[in-house]
């Protein structure tokens, strides 16, 4: 059923990866008219650019501020804005100029969530002309029924491409805090705006749907970590972010472990490939000038044979990951042993400690980037 949310044009389970996964319910003209819709006049159209708004419940800290200053970023040419606060309505006022729900209290009860919240705003899309012939005006907004499917698909494609980097960066930026900070998908809204500033709510009948500790954080610290998030979101390898993001949203320990391990593995090979090996070798090894050429050939040939994950990991620790040490190399060895046991069928489920260790190491490779 349609929500009372002011920004919410259509509701979808935030776990769905594509809009095709939601059954679209077509209504007859008679049904639309019974709902209060009226036909457009001949030649009349509704045109607007669209935005999507994703809300996450933040667990792990509390915050006094209703809404912190917004942060804006861009990944692959796609713009997004975000903010954190204790009021989803106040956050959305800063991000989009309108509240999220008519009654924030009822919205919180409906979604069984508590503040603080992270809100991400994506868009705008290009302008789209509505495909439907019926509309109604409600609360100074134009209400349409499933008339802007293509706009929603564009937003979904944007989110699918850049959301893993943003959420992964957030998790890494807040990772040093104790207790751990989690961002739980809570709700999603799509809305449009016309050239003259009117809000478009394109409704559609769909459906959607968790003990933890917190500590109080000062607004300044949250702002600092959000700023670091924007930097990291633009730097994190897209393939790494994809698996890290999958792991964050996975409850199955086997999949969670394997996704985090893949994030470690991909990051290691990517970092190794980007190293200036000759310069780093010169920094690490003092070679007698009388045999400099021969040493260069020897070490060059040796480096080319480093194809194993651990060898490359150690070299990255020596050259790039200066915040890592022998204990991290040992951790990697232990995780690889668990991964090999899974691959060989010796175990079906990794130990809980290994799942936690994989997450910590995958995060550590991102937290202190050079």
KAFENSUL-V606966 format. One record per residue. N is the residue number from 1. PHI is phi as a letter, one per 40 degrees, with the letter a starting at -180 (none if undefined). PSI is psi in whole degrees, -180 to 180 (NA if undefined). Layout:
n->(N	N)
phi->(PHI	PHI)
psi->(PSI	PSI)
This chain:
n->(1	2	3	4	5	6	7	8	9	10	11	12	13	14	15	16	17	18	19	20	21	22	23	24	25	26	27	28	29	30	31	32	33	34	35	36	37	38	39	40	41	42	43	44	45	46	47	48	49	50	51	52	53	54	55	56	57	58	59	60	61	62	63	64	65	66	67	68	69	70	71	72	73	74	75	76	77	78	79	80	81	82	83	84	85	86	87	88	89	90	91	92	93	94	95	96	97	98	99	100	101	102	103	104	105	106	107	108	109	110	111	112	113	114	115	116	117	118	119	120	121	122	123	124	125	126	127	128	129	130	131	132	133	134	135	136	137	138	139	140	141	142	143	144	145	146	147	148	149	150	151	152	153	154	155	156	157	158	159	160	161	162	163	164	165	166	167	168	169	170	171	172	173	174	175	176	177	178	179	180	181	182	183	184	185	186	187	188	189	190	191	192	193	194	195	196	197	198	199	200	201	202	203	204	205	206	207	208	209	210	211	212	213	214	215	216	217	218	219	220	221	222	223	224	225	226	227	228	229	230	231	232	233	234	235	236	237	238	239	240	241	242	243	244	245	246	247	248	249	250	251	252	253	254	255	256	257	258	259	260	261	262	263	264	265	266	267	268	269	270	271	272	273	274	275	276	277	278	279	280	281	282	283	284	285	286	287	288	289	290	291	292	293	294	295	296	297	298	299	300	301	302	303	304	305	306	307	308	309	310	311	312	313	314	315	316	317	318	319	320	321	322	323	324	325	326	327	328	329	330	331	332	333	334	335	336	337	338	339	340	341	342	343	344	345	346	347	348	349	350	351	352	353	354	355	356	357	358	359	360	361	362	363	364	365	366	367	368	369	370)
phi->(none	c	c	c	d	c	c	c	c	a	b	a	c	c	c	c	c	a	c	c	c	b	c	c	c	c	b	c	d	c	c	c	c	c	c	g	c	b	c	c	c	d	g	c	b	b	b	a	b	b	b	b	b	b	b	b	c	b	b	h	a	b	a	c	c	c	a	c	d	c	b	b	a	a	b	f	g	b	c	a	b	a	a	b	a	c	b	c	c	c	c	c	c	c	c	b	g	a	c	c	b	c	b	c	c	c	c	c	c	c	b	f	b	b	c	c	b	b	b	b	b	b	h	c	c	c	c	b	c	c	c	c	b	b	a	a	b	a	f	g	b	c	b	b	b	f	b	b	c	c	c	c	c	c	c	c	c	c	c	c	c	b	c	d	c	c	c	c	c	c	c	c	c	c	d	c	c	b	c	c	b	b	b	b	d	b	a	a	b	b	a	b	b	c	c	c	g	c	c	b	b	c	c	a	c	a	b	a	b	none	none	a	b	a	b	c	b	c	d	c	c	c	c	c	c	c	c	c	c	c	c	c	c	c	b	c	c	c	c	c	c	c	c	c	c	c	c	c	c	b	c	c	c	c	c	d	c	c	c	c	c	c	c	c	c	c	c	c	c	c	c	d	c	c	c	c	c	c	c	c	c	c	c	c	b	c	b	d	c	c	b	c	c	c	c	c	c	c	c	c	c	c	c	c	c	c	b	c	d	c	d	c	c	c	c	c	c	c	b	b	c	c	c	b	a	d	c	c	c	c	c	d	c	c	c	c	c	c	d	c	c	c	c	c	g	c	b	b	b	c	c	d	c	c	c	c	c	c	c	c	c	c	c	c	c	b	c	b	c	c)
psi->(163	139	162	-7	136	-39	-23	108	-35	145	140	148	122	-12	-15	136	-21	151	-23	-20	-8	130	125	126	108	136	146	163	-38	-43	-42	-42	-35	-25	1	7	152	155	144	150	155	131	-7	138	162	122	136	160	148	155	154	147	117	132	133	136	132	124	133	-20	161	160	135	-32	138	-42	124	167	144	155	136	139	176	133	127	35	2	127	148	158	153	158	163	146	178	-5	116	-32	-42	-36	-46	-30	-40	-38	-40	-7	7	160	165	-43	146	-40	106	-35	-45	-38	-42	-39	-41	-38	2	48	161	153	164	171	149	131	129	131	123	149	-179	161	-180	170	139	144	130	143	-15	161	6	147	169	157	129	125	46	19	153	122	127	167	109	47	-8	49	-41	-37	-41	-36	-38	-44	-42	-40	-40	-48	-42	-32	-43	-16	-41	-39	-41	-50	-38	-42	-40	-48	-40	-39	-35	0	-37	-14	151	121	168	148	133	147	109	126	128	-46	164	140	148	135	161	167	139	172	-30	14	7	146	136	127	108	94	159	143	111	-180	161	171	NA	NA	138	155	156	158	157	134	143	148	-37	-41	-40	-43	-41	-42	-32	-40	-40	-33	-45	-40	-49	-36	-33	-15	-29	138	132	-37	-40	-46	-38	-47	-35	-43	-41	-41	-41	-34	11	133	-24	122	-34	-52	-41	-45	-48	-38	-45	-39	-40	-38	-41	-47	-47	-42	-39	-49	-37	-42	-43	-42	-26	-5	139	89	-40	-45	-42	-33	-42	-34	-29	-31	126	113	134	137	-27	-20	29	-43	-44	-39	-39	-43	-44	-51	-31	-43	-38	-42	-37	-19	-4	93	-17	147	-47	-42	-46	-36	-46	-42	-38	-37	-41	-37	-37	-51	72	-11	-2	159	-170	-36	-33	-36	-41	-38	-45	-42	-42	-40	-39	-36	-40	-44	-42	-37	-37	-45	-33	-1	11	-36	153	-24	129	152	148	-38	-34	-36	-46	-41	-38	-42	-45	-41	-42	-38	-40	-32	-18	-32	-47	69	144	NA)
